[in-house]
Amino acid sequence: MDKYVLGIDLGTSAVKIILVNQSGKIVSEAYHEYPLIQSQSGFSEQNPEDWISAVYSGIQTVLKKVTIKPEAIEGLSFSGQMHGLVLLDTVNTVLRPAILWNDTRTTKQSQEILQKMRDFISITKNKPLEGFTLPKILWVKENEPETFAKVKTILLPKDYVRFRMTGVLNIDYSDAAGTVMMDVEKHQWSHAICDLFGIPMNILPPLINASDEVGTITKETAVLTGLSPKVRVFAGGADNACGAIGAGIINENEAMCSIGTSGIILTYEKGMRDYHGDIHFFNHALNNAYYSMGVTLSAGYSLSWFKRNFGKTLTMEEFVTLAEKSPVGANRLLFTPYLIGERTPYADSNIRGSFIGLDAMQTEGDFIRAVLEGIVFSLKDILSVYMCYQKSIETIVSIGGGAKSKLWLQMQADIFNRRIITLKTENGPSYGAAMIAAVGLHWFNNFKECFDQFIQVGDIYFPQKENVDKYNEYYGLYQEVYKDTRSLSEKLLEIERIPR
């Protein structure tokens, strides 16, 4: 009998579930959406019960598409959106909607954390940005004290789903690191942080490895999903960590470039490395390893925004193809993709995007190419930070929307001046979650063996020297735009704040 695993990726807008066999082939998949709650500006929340409904429905959909016995599915694991705050009471009932990673209400709390604790970054290896979990907890403590008084346990999104499916409370190291309450080097919750900010240690769940088995699903879960009650459940990890596994990033000189709504450059770290908060540094879903990453907030979002406003009648493929008519440098047009602020390397929520070098001779294709180039320039900013810390990256695996266009892939090779690799089958975090289950079940002795079986390289793009030289000149100008427009962005925002 063939054997299978499920990979469950709990995203921000939907859950993606895939069924994978022992050779790494996806034999069935499902995608179920759930709503976002935005009650006021800066707030971003979800009802955890919506996650449960979507996951259970998704598993049912996956099973309906295949004719296999439930017993053939031996295990499952999770990937999940990072940093989200789920609060449970003494009987494990959700106390309030979950506060998500893209919620920005916590600027005050984020600033206070660094003011009160100078060695914070040395413990967590990260700045306490608004998106992370600790500022959210402090916001609830300050603004909803009656709710905070009832808190018995905090969980992150995928850990709550796993709890509902198994009845077991815990959190893996890769997601725990994203709370910025953990001592990343010591692999334990930080007593110093919790004591200083008045967070009881007993509300923090036990820490486990991503590939650790937490048990089997409950009988109720089996009935509601159609799975066998004997299916073994493995902890899983943060979505970016699982995405790196799904892309086969296991060497320190390799990186993953993921262009989705946001853009990410992520690389494997075998041991500790101190980036002083300039780059995110987290515990990995791979045991006793780490990963680091930089984020540009409006990568694919910039392109979809531009198409939504100026290319409504075209498909995305047709829209991007228009950029092929434009030369390197888009006829002297630069675009900075700071539509909702920026994270790496600037961590500036006030900066806004711009087109620089507008010319009456420029065409639609020039604007589209400028947007594509600007997104890659913003990702090169992250590589530049790595270079400042003598981190050598030779090969980049490109996934997401940026891997769907040959033009964009060659652009990455030329701007990064690195070899760019694509994958034949790319399913990101859900595939990484399935691989965690496969290794947990001992289908393979280690992740390297799993990578060799599951991951196949697609096309390879090499930098073209003439383009590299031109892009280096344009990138030098691109780097000047932030500092030259920063004060203008702040003044524009200030105009809107002035009462009339």
C-alpha positions, 0 to 999 in steps of 0.5 A, a space after each residue: 500500500 502506498 503511503 502519504 503525508 499531509 502538509 497544512 499551511 495556515 496562511 494569512 488569507 487561506 489554508 493550503 493543504 497538500 497530500 504527498 506520496 513517498 516519492 514527493 509527488 502531490 496527488 491532491 490539494 485544496 485551498 480554503 479561504 477565511 476572512 480578515 477582520 479589520 475593525 479600524 485602521 492598523 488592526 488586523 485580526 482573525 477568528 481562530 474558529 475560521 481556521 479550524 473550519 477551513 482546515 477540516 473542510 480542506 482535508 475533506 476536499 483533499 480526501 474526496 479527490 483521491 481513492 485511497 484508504 484513510 489509513 494510507 495517510 500516515 502523518 501530517 504537519 503544519 506551516 503557519 503564519 508567524 507572530 499571530 497572538 492567540 489567547 486561551 483561558 483556563 479551559 482553553 477557550 479563545 478569549 478574543 480574535 487573534 491579532 495577526 502579524 500584519 497588525 500595526 497597532 503596537 508602535 508604542 509598545 515596540 518603542 517601549 520595549 527597547 527603551 526599557 531593555 537595552 540588551 533585548 536584541 542580544 537575547 532575541 537577535 531581533 528588533 521588537 517590530 510591531 508585527 511580532 508577538 511580544 508587543 501584541 501581548 503588551 498591547 492587550 495587557 495595557 488596553 484589555 486588562 480584563 482579558 489579559 487577567 484571564 489568559 492561561 496560555 498563549 499560542 501562535 496560529 498553527 499551534 492552535 490548530 494543532 492543539 484543536 486536532 490533538 489536544 496537546 499544547 506546545 510551540 516549535 522553536 521556529 515560531 517561538 523565536 518569532 514571538 521575541 520572547 525566546 533566548 534564541 541561542 539558549 533555545 528557551 523562553 527568556 526569564 529576563 524578558 518575561 520578568 521585566 514586562 510582567 508576563 507569567 512564564 506559565 502562560 508560555 507553552 512547552 518548546 519542541 522541535 518542528 519534527 517532534 511527534 506530538 501524538 495522534 489526532 483526537 477521535 473527534 478530529 478523525 470524524 470531522 476530517 475523515 482521517 484515521 485516528 492513528 495519523 501521527 502529528 508532527 509539530 511543524 514550523 513557521 511559514 518562512 522556515 517551512 518555505 526554506 525546507 520546501 525550496 531545499 535551502 540547506 547550505 549556508 551559501 544558498 538563499 531563497 528569494 520569495 516574491 509574494 505579497 512581500 519579498 524575502 531573501 532567506 538563508 540557512 545558518 548552521 550556527 549563531 551569527 549576530 546581525 544586531 537586528 539588521 536582519 531577522 535571525 530565527 531558530 529553524 524548523 531544522 533541528 539545531 539550526 537557524 535561518 536569517 532573512 530580510 523582508 521588503 514589504 511591498 514586492 508582488 504587492 507593488 506589481 499587483 497594485 500597478 496592474 490593478 490600476 493600469 492594466 485591468 484588461 490584461 492577464 498578469 502574464 500579458 502585463 509583465 510581457 509588456 516590460 520586455 519592450 523596455 531596456 535595462 534601466 527602463 529608459 532611465 526610470 526608477 521605482 521604489 516599492 515602499 507603498 506601505 513602508 519598508 522593513 529591511 534595511 530601513 524599518 520605516 513605516 512612514 516612507 512611501 514609494 516613488 517613480 524617479 526620472 519621469 520622461 515624456 518619451 517613456 511608455 507603459 512597458 517602461 513603467 512596468 519594467 521599472 516596477 519589476 526592477 525596483 522590487 528586485 533592487 529592494 531585495 538586493 538591499 537585503 543582500 547588501 546587508 548580508 555583504 556588510 556582515 561578510 555573509 557569502 551567498 552564491 546561489 539563489 533559489 527563486 520561488 513565488 511570483 518572481 519565478 513565473 516570468 523568464 524576464 523577471 528571473 533573468 533580471 534577478 540574476 543580473 541585479 543580484 549578480 548571482 546564479 538563479 535556480 528555479 524548481 520543477 515543483 514549487 509548493 512552498 511552506 505546505 511542501 516543507 510541512 509535508 517534508 517535516 512529516 515525512 522525516 518525522 515518520 522516518 521515511 528518510 534518515 534526515 532532511 538531506 535524503 528527503 531533499 534529494 527525493 522531493 526537490 528537483 531543480 528546474 531552469 538555471 539563469 546566469 548573470 549577463 555581464 553587460 546587464 550586471 554593469 548597467 544595473 550596478 549604476 542604476 542600483 547606486 542611484 536607487 540607494 539614494 532615493 530613500 534618503 532623498 525622499 524620507 523627509 518628503 514622505 513624512 511631511 506628506 503624511 503629516 499634512 493628513 494628520 493636521 486637523 482642518 
